[in-house]
Amino acid sequence: MTAHSTDPSGLPGTARRQRFTPRLVTEAWPPLPLDEWADTYATLHMMTQVVGKVRLACAPMVNHWWQVALYVTPRGLTTSAVPHGTRLFRIDFDFLDHALKVEVSDGSRRTIELRSRPIAEFYRDVMDGLVALGVPVRIWPRPVEIEDPIPFDQDVTHTTYVPEHAHRCWQVLGQAARVMADFRSGFTGKCSPVHFFWGGFDLAVTRFSGRGAPEHPGGIPNLADRVTREAYSRECSSCGFWPGSGAVKEPAFYAYAYPEPEGYRDAAVRPDAAYYSDEMREYILPYEAVRSSRDPDRMILEFFQSTYDACADLAHWNRADLERGEPHPGGTGGERPPAFPRHDKESGS
């Protein structure tokens, strides 16, 4: 924590002089090859888990664990307001200034520089900083949803943070969140926010049929089965973006259904670049196919819509009561109105 700085940014002078200047700010869909930024990805994953677990420790329970997620902002990722007694605090990843910013409702704040160093040091600074701000939090310092986890306070393995790579990742998350919000607007039933789950490091939005689901078998590495069973306690169709790892060694958009209806994996999903991964039990649309297309937004919407159509039709969802009457651009019925009302003569507002 940089409590000694008098600069409004909270960063010491050397950090201000070295502030990262984005090189790809004009490229909406920048390249994000997994092998190029794997080390920063692994470190950033642990950073988001530390911060996410702080929110988990403080926020009241919401169905499907929605209260633990982070959200995309114009500068990075945020916890949004987190309760602590009678006060609120918020933790933001800023991928323009490359800083972690903690703000409390009494006006106090702290800033931690995001840079290459062991996760153990980052973890200590976050925990000590919360104590200094009067909002101490205790978390279980063990990562989840990864093989061979190293406790945060002992992790000297994950040390790499390349600002350009973190910035590119945030750019992609921002673009994906924008398109996912558009897709979300076509559904009137129960639907999650567009949110970032730090366990799997993925951005997701999930639609629900309104019916229950069979008990999930669990088995996700280093994640209690009760957590998974709450997450998948209702029949759903989910989609999102993920930088890749394991069976999918490239960034990709994904879509899946739980429970998966018979025939889902053989559905006529669009676009042609999409495929069903037997190992992941998900549909995959490679990010590179999206960013190299003439209309990335439409390609993503076609993917999300066609996978949802397959799930909803094969599982016999009551679509008339769950969807807006106008067809989605990714569907087959033409255009629909914008996701938000226009404040002009056309809308009368």
ZIMOCOR-V759624 format. One record per pair of residues at least 12 apart in sequence whose C-alpha atoms are under 10 Angstrom apart, sorted by the first residue. I is the first residue (numbers start at 1). J is the second residue. D is the distance in whole Angstrom. If there is no record, write none. Layout:
i->(I;I)
j->(J;J)
d->(D;D)
//
This chain:
i->(1;1;1;1;1;1;1;1;1;1;1;1;1;1;1;1;2;2;2;2;2;2;3;3;3;3;3;3;5;5;8;9;9;9;9;9;10;10;10;10;10;10;10;11;11;11;11;11;11;12;12;15;15;15;15;15;15;16;16;18;19;19;19;19;19;20;20;20;20;20;20;20;20;21;21;21;21;21;22;22;22;22;22;22;22;22;23;23;23;24;24;24;24;25;25;25;27;27;27;28;28;28;28;28;28;28;29;29;29;29;29;29;29;29;29;29;29;29;29;29;30;30;30;30;30;30;30;30;31;31;31;31;31;31;31;31;31;32;32;32;32;32;32;32;32;32;32;32;33;33;33;33;33;33;33;33;34;34;34;34;34;34;34;35;35;35;36;37;37;37;37;37;37;37;37;38;38;38;38;38;39;39;39;39;39;39;40;40;40;40;40;40;40;40;40;40;40;41;41;41;41;41;41;41;41;41;41;42;42;42;42;42;42;43;43;43;43;43;43;43;43;43;43;44;44;44;44;44;44;44;44;44;44;45;45;45;45;45;45;46;46;46;46;46;46;46;46;46;46;46;46;46;46;46;46;47;47;47;47;47;47;47;47;47;47;47;48;48;48;48;48;48;48;48;48;48;48;49;49;49;49;49;49;49;49;49;49;49;50;50;50;50;50;50;50;50;50;50;50;50;51;51;51;51;51;51;51;51;51;51;51;51;51;51;52;52;52;52;52;52;52;52;52;52;52;52;53;53;53;53;53;53;53;53;53;53;53;53;54;54;54;54;54;54;54;54;54;54;54;54;55;55;55;55;55;55;55;55;55;55;55;55;55;55;56;56;56;56;56;57;57;57;57;57;57;58;58;58;58;58;58;58;59;59;59;59;60;60;63;63;63;63;63;63;64;64;64;64;64;64;64;64;64;65;65;65;65;65;66;66;66;66;66;66;67;67;67;67;68;68;68;68;68;68;69;69;69;69;69;69;69;69;69;70;70;70;70;70;70;70;70;70;71;71;71;71;71;71;71;71;71;71;72;72;72;72;72;72;72;72;72;72;72;72;72;72;73;73;73;73;73;73;73;73;74;74;74;74;74;74;75;75;75;75;75;75;75;75;75;75;75;76;76;76;76;76;76;76;76;76;76;76;76;76;76;76;76;77;77;77;77;77;77;77;77;77;77;77;78;78;78;78;78;78;78;78;78;79;79;79;79;79;80;81;81;81;82;83;83;83;84;84;84;84;84;84;85;86;87;87;87;87;87;88;88;88;88;88;89;89;89;89;89;89;89;89;89;89;89;90;90;90;90;90;91;91;91;91;91;91;92;93;93;93;93;94;94;94;94;94;95;95;95;95;95;95;95;95;95;95;96;96;96;96;96;97;97;97;97;98;98;98;98;98;98;98;98;98;98;99;99;99;99;99;100;100;100;100;101;101;102;102;102;102;103;103;104;104;104;104;106;107;108;108;108;109;109;109;109;110;110;110;110;110;111;111;111;112;112;112;114;114;114;114;115;115;115;115;115;116;116;116;116;116;116;117;117;117;117;117;117;118;118;118;118;118;118;118;118;118;118;119;119;119;119;119;119;119;119;119;119;119;120;120;120;120;120;120;120;120;120;120;121;121;121;121;121;121;122;122;122;122;123;123;123;123;123;123;124;124;127;140;141;141;142;142;142;143;143;143;143;144;144;144;144;144;144;144;144;145;145;145;145;145;145;145;145;145;145;146;146;146;146;146;146;147;147;147;148;148;149;149;169;169;172;172;172;172;172;172;173;173;173;173;173;173;173;174;175;175;176;176;176;176;176;176;176;176;176;176;177;177;177;177;177;177;177;177;177;178;178;179;179;179;179;179;179;179;180;180;180;180;180;180;180;180;180;180;180;180;180;181;181;181;181;181;182;182;182;182;182;182;182;183;183;183;183;183;183;183;183;183;183;183;184;184;184;184;184;185;185;185;185;185;185;186;186;186;186;186;186;186;186;186;186;186;186;186;187;187;187;187;187;187;187;187;187;188;188;188;188;188;188;188;188;189;189;189;189;189;189;189;189;189;189;190;190;190;190;190;190;190;191;191;191;191;191;191;191;191;191;191;192;192;192;192;192;192;193;193;193;194;194;194;195;196;196;196;199;199;200;200;200;200;201;201;201;201;202;202;202;202;202;202;202;202;203;203;203;203;203;203;203;204;204;204;204;204;204;204;204;205;205;205;205;205;205;206;206;206;206;206;206;206;206;207;207;207;207;207;207;207;207;207;207;208;208;208;208;208;208;208;208;208;208;209;209;209;209;209;209;209;209;209;209;209;209;210;210;210;210;210;210;211;211;211;211;211;212;212;212;212;212;212;213;213;213;213;213;213;213;213;214;214;214;214;214;214;214;215;215;215;215;215;215;215;216;216;216;216;216;216;216;216;216;217;217;218;232;232;233;233;234;234;235;235;235;235;235;235;236;236;236;236;236;236;236;236;236;237;237;237;237;237;237;237;237;237;237;237;237;237;238;238;238;238;238;238;238;238;238;238;239;239;239;239;239;239;239;239;239;239;239;239;239;240;240;240;240;240;240;240;240;241;241;241;241;241;241;241;242;242;242;242;243;243;244;244;246;246;247;247;247;247;248;248;248;248;248;249;250;250;250;251;251;251;251;251;252;252;252;252;252;252;252;252;252;253;253;253;253;253;253;253;253;253;253;253;254;254;254;254;254;254;254;254;254;254;254;254;254;254;254;255;255;255;255;255;255;255;255;255;255;255;255;255;256;256;256;256;256;256;256;256;256;256;257;257;257;257;257;257;257;257;257;258;259;259;260;260;260;260;260;261;261;261;261;261;261;261;262;262;262;263;263;263;263;264;264;264;264;264;264;264;264;264;264;264;264;265;265;265;265;265;265;265;265;266;267;267;267;267;267;267;268;268;268;268;269;269;269;269;269;269;269;269;269;269;270;270;270;270;270;270;270;270;270;270;270;270;271;271;271;271;271;271;271;271;271;271;271;272;272;272;272;273;273;273;273;273;273;273;273;274;274;274;274;282;283;283;283;284;285;285;285;285;287;297;297;298;298;299;300;301;301;301;301;302;302;302;302;302;303;303;304;304;305;305;305;305;305;306;306;306;309;324)
j->(100;101;102;110;111;112;113;122;124;125;126;127;128;129;130;132;110;111;112;113;125;129;109;110;111;112;129;132;110;111;111;97;99;101;110;111;99;101;109;110;111;112;113;97;99;110;111;112;113;111;113;97;98;99;113;114;115;97;113;97;96;97;98;99;163;95;96;97;98;162;163;164;167;96;97;163;164;167;95;96;97;163;164;165;167;168;164;167;168;164;167;168;171;167;168;171;168;171;291;168;171;172;174;175;291;296;168;169;171;172;173;174;175;176;287;288;290;291;292;296;167;168;169;171;172;288;291;292;165;168;169;172;251;287;288;291;292;165;166;168;169;171;172;243;250;251;287;288;165;243;244;249;250;251;287;288;243;244;245;248;249;250;251;245;249;250;165;160;161;162;164;165;166;168;169;160;165;243;244;245;158;159;160;161;162;165;115;116;158;159;160;161;162;163;164;165;166;158;160;161;162;165;166;169;201;243;244;157;158;159;160;161;201;116;117;118;119;157;158;159;160;161;162;114;119;158;159;160;161;162;166;198;201;143;158;198;199;200;201;119;120;122;123;142;143;144;149;150;151;152;155;158;198;199;201;93;100;114;119;120;122;123;126;152;158;198;69;70;77;78;79;93;196;197;198;199;201;123;141;142;143;144;152;197;198;199;200;201;119;122;123;126;127;139;140;141;142;143;152;198;68;69;70;78;79;91;92;93;100;123;126;127;139;198;67;68;69;70;78;79;91;139;196;197;198;199;68;69;137;138;139;140;141;142;143;144;198;199;68;79;82;91;126;127;130;136;137;138;139;140;67;68;69;70;79;80;81;82;83;89;90;91;137;139;68;69;79;82;139;82;84;137;138;139;140;82;83;84;85;137;138;139;81;82;83;84;82;83;192;230;231;232;233;234;192;227;228;229;230;231;232;233;234;197;227;228;230;231;192;193;195;196;197;231;79;80;82;195;82;195;196;197;198;199;193;194;195;196;197;198;199;203;204;91;92;93;194;195;196;197;198;203;92;173;174;177;193;194;195;196;197;203;92;93;170;171;173;174;175;176;177;178;194;195;196;203;92;93;94;95;170;173;174;177;94;95;96;170;171;174;92;93;94;95;96;97;98;167;170;171;174;92;93;94;95;96;97;98;99;100;166;167;169;170;171;173;174;91;92;93;94;95;100;170;173;174;195;196;90;91;92;93;94;100;101;102;196;91;92;93;102;196;92;103;104;105;104;104;105;135;104;105;134;135;136;137;135;105;104;105;106;134;135;103;104;105;106;135;102;103;104;105;106;107;108;109;130;133;135;102;103;104;105;109;103;104;109;110;111;126;111;112;113;114;170;113;114;166;167;170;114;163;164;165;166;167;168;169;170;171;163;164;166;167;170;113;114;163;167;112;113;114;115;161;162;163;164;166;167;111;112;113;114;115;112;113;114;126;113;126;126;129;130;133;130;133;130;133;134;135;133;133;132;133;134;129;130;132;133;126;129;130;132;133;125;126;129;125;126;129;161;162;163;166;159;160;161;162;163;158;159;160;161;162;163;156;157;158;159;160;161;152;153;154;155;156;157;158;159;160;161;150;151;152;153;154;155;156;157;158;159;160;150;151;152;153;154;155;156;157;158;159;152;153;154;155;156;159;152;153;155;159;141;151;152;153;154;155;152;153;139;152;153;154;154;155;222;198;199;222;223;198;199;200;220;221;222;223;224;198;199;200;201;219;220;221;222;223;224;199;200;220;221;222;223;220;221;222;221;222;221;222;243;251;241;242;243;251;287;291;196;202;203;240;241;242;243;203;296;297;194;203;204;240;241;242;253;296;297;300;193;194;195;196;203;204;205;240;241;194;297;194;240;296;297;298;300;301;193;194;195;203;204;205;239;240;241;297;300;301;304;193;194;195;205;339;297;301;328;329;338;339;340;205;239;300;301;302;304;305;328;329;330;339;205;206;207;304;339;323;324;328;338;339;340;305;322;323;324;325;326;327;328;329;336;337;338;339;207;208;319;321;322;323;324;325;328;207;319;320;321;322;323;324;325;207;208;209;210;318;319;321;322;323;324;206;207;208;209;210;236;322;205;206;207;208;209;210;236;237;238;322;204;205;206;207;208;238;205;206;207;206;239;240;240;240;241;242;222;223;242;243;244;245;241;242;243;244;239;240;241;242;243;244;253;254;239;240;241;242;243;253;254;238;239;240;241;242;253;254;255;237;238;239;240;241;255;236;237;238;239;240;255;256;257;234;235;236;237;238;239;257;308;312;322;234;235;236;237;238;257;258;312;317;322;234;235;236;237;312;315;316;317;318;319;321;322;234;235;236;317;318;322;233;234;235;236;317;232;233;234;235;236;259;229;232;233;234;235;236;258;259;229;232;233;234;235;258;259;228;229;230;232;233;234;259;228;229;230;231;232;233;234;258;259;229;232;232;258;259;258;259;258;259;257;258;259;260;315;317;256;257;258;259;260;308;311;312;317;255;256;257;258;259;260;304;307;308;309;310;311;312;254;255;256;257;258;282;304;307;308;311;253;254;255;256;257;282;283;284;303;304;305;307;308;252;253;254;255;256;284;300;304;253;254;255;284;285;286;287;254;284;286;287;286;287;286;287;279;280;277;278;279;280;277;279;280;284;286;286;286;287;288;284;285;286;287;288;274;283;284;285;286;287;288;289;290;274;282;283;284;285;286;287;290;300;303;304;274;275;276;277;280;282;283;284;285;286;287;300;303;304;307;276;281;282;283;284;285;303;304;305;306;307;308;311;276;280;281;282;283;284;304;307;308;311;281;282;283;307;308;310;311;312;315;311;311;315;281;282;311;314;315;310;311;312;313;314;315;316;311;314;315;310;311;314;315;276;282;283;307;308;309;310;311;312;313;314;315;277;278;281;282;283;307;310;311;310;306;307;309;310;311;314;306;307;309;310;283;302;303;304;305;306;307;308;309;310;285;299;300;301;302;303;304;305;306;307;330;331;285;289;290;298;299;300;301;302;303;304;306;285;289;299;303;285;286;287;288;289;290;299;303;286;289;299;303;307;303;304;307;303;299;300;303;304;300;329;330;329;330;330;330;328;329;330;331;328;329;330;331;332;330;331;330;331;328;329;330;331;332;330;331;332;331;336)
d->(9;10;10;6;6;5;8;9;9;6;8;10;8;6;10;9;7;6;6;8;9;9;9;7;8;9;9;9;10;10;10;9;9;9;9;8;9;9;9;7;5;8;9;9;8;9;7;8;7;10;9;9;9;10;8;10;10;8;10;10;8;6;7;10;9;9;7;7;7;10;7;8;9;8;9;9;8;10;9;7;10;9;7;10;7;9;8;9;9;9;9;7;9;9;9;8;10;9;10;10;7;8;9;7;9;10;9;10;7;6;10;10;7;9;9;9;9;6;9;9;10;6;9;7;7;10;8;10;10;8;9;9;10;9;8;8;10;8;10;7;7;10;8;8;8;7;8;8;10;9;9;9;6;7;9;9;7;7;8;10;7;5;7;10;8;8;8;9;9;8;9;6;8;10;9;9;9;10;10;9;7;8;6;8;9;10;10;9;8;8;5;5;6;9;10;7;7;10;9;8;9;8;8;9;9;8;10;10;7;9;8;9;10;9;9;8;7;9;5;6;6;7;10;9;9;9;9;9;7;10;8;10;9;9;10;7;8;8;6;7;10;10;9;10;7;9;10;10;10;8;9;8;8;9;9;9;10;9;7;10;8;8;10;9;10;9;10;9;9;10;10;9;10;9;6;8;8;10;9;9;7;8;9;9;5;7;9;9;9;9;7;8;9;8;9;8;9;8;8;9;10;10;9;9;8;7;9;9;10;9;8;10;10;9;10;6;7;7;9;7;9;10;10;8;6;8;7;9;10;9;6;8;8;10;9;10;9;9;9;9;9;9;9;9;10;10;7;7;6;9;8;6;8;9;7;9;9;6;9;10;9;9;9;9;5;8;10;9;8;10;10;7;7;6;9;7;6;7;9;8;9;10;9;6;6;8;9;9;10;7;8;10;9;10;9;8;9;9;5;4;7;8;9;10;8;9;7;6;8;8;8;10;9;9;9;10;10;10;10;10;9;8;9;10;10;9;6;5;5;7;9;9;10;10;9;10;9;6;5;7;7;9;9;10;10;9;9;7;5;6;9;9;10;9;8;10;7;6;10;10;7;9;8;7;7;9;9;9;9;10;9;10;7;10;9;9;9;9;9;8;9;8;5;6;6;8;9;9;8;9;9;7;5;5;5;8;10;9;10;10;9;8;10;6;9;9;8;9;6;5;7;8;10;8;9;9;10;8;7;6;4;6;9;10;9;10;9;6;7;9;10;10;8;9;9;9;9;10;10;10;10;10;9;7;9;9;9;9;7;6;7;10;9;9;6;5;8;9;7;6;4;6;9;10;9;9;10;10;8;6;5;7;9;10;7;9;10;10;10;10;10;10;10;9;10;10;9;10;9;9;9;8;9;10;7;5;9;9;7;9;9;10;9;7;9;8;9;9;10;9;6;5;8;10;10;7;10;9;8;6;6;4;5;8;5;6;7;9;9;10;9;8;8;9;10;9;10;7;9;8;10;10;10;7;9;9;9;10;7;9;7;9;9;8;10;9;9;7;8;9;7;9;8;10;9;8;5;7;8;9;5;5;4;7;9;8;9;8;5;7;8;9;9;9;6;5;7;6;4;8;10;10;9;6;7;8;6;6;8;6;6;9;10;8;5;4;6;5;6;9;9;9;9;8;9;9;8;10;9;9;10;10;9;10;6;6;10;9;9;7;9;9;7;9;10;10;9;10;8;8;9;9;6;8;9;7;5;6;9;9;6;6;10;10;6;5;5;6;10;8;8;8;6;7;9;10;6;7;9;9;9;8;8;10;9;10;9;10;10;10;9;9;7;10;8;9;9;10;10;9;10;8;9;8;7;10;9;10;9;9;10;6;8;9;7;9;9;9;9;9;9;10;10;9;6;9;8;7;10;7;10;9;8;7;8;7;9;9;9;8;9;8;6;10;8;8;10;9;9;10;8;6;9;9;10;9;7;10;8;8;8;9;9;9;7;8;8;10;9;9;9;9;9;6;8;10;9;6;6;9;8;8;7;10;9;10;10;8;8;10;9;9;6;5;6;10;10;9;10;10;8;5;5;6;10;7;7;7;8;10;9;7;5;7;9;9;6;6;8;7;10;8;7;6;5;6;9;10;9;10;10;10;8;6;5;7;9;9;6;8;10;8;10;9;9;9;9;10;10;9;8;10;10;10;9;7;8;9;10;7;6;5;7;9;10;10;8;5;5;7;10;9;10;7;6;4;7;9;10;9;9;9;6;6;6;10;10;7;6;4;6;9;10;10;10;10;9;6;5;6;9;10;9;10;9;7;6;4;6;9;10;10;10;9;9;8;6;6;8;8;9;9;6;7;8;10;8;7;7;8;9;9;9;9;6;6;9;9;9;6;4;6;9;10;9;7;5;5;5;8;7;7;9;8;7;8;8;9;7;9;6;9;8;7;9;9;7;5;9;9;6;8;10;9;9;8;10;10;7;9;9;10;8;9;8;6;6;9;9;10;9;6;5;7;9;10;9;9;10;7;6;4;7;9;9;10;8;6;9;10;7;8;8;6;6;6;8;10;9;9;8;10;7;5;4;6;9;9;9;10;9;7;10;9;9;9;6;5;7;9;10;10;8;4;6;9;10;9;10;9;7;10;10;9;10;9;10;10;10;9;9;10;7;7;9;9;8;9;9;10;7;8;8;10;9;6;5;8;10;10;6;5;4;5;8;9;9;9;10;8;6;5;6;6;9;8;9;9;9;10;9;10;10;6;5;5;6;9;10;10;9;8;9;9;9;6;5;7;9;8;7;10;10;7;8;10;9;9;7;5;6;9;10;8;8;8;9;8;10;9;8;9;6;9;10;9;9;9;9;9;7;9;8;9;7;9;9;6;6;9;9;7;8;9;9;7;10;9;10;10;8;10;10;6;6;10;10;7;9;9;8;8;8;8;10;9;10;9;9;8;9;6;9;9;8;8;10;8;9;8;7;9;9;5;6;9;9;8;9;8;9;9;6;5;9;9;6;8;9;10;8;10;10;10;7;9;10;7;6;10;9;9;10;10;9;6;7;10;10;7;9;10;9;7;9;10;7;10;9;10;8;9;9;8;7;10;9;10;9;7;7;8;8;8;7;5;8;9;8;4;7;9;7;10;8;9;8;9;6;6;10;7;7;10;9;9)
//
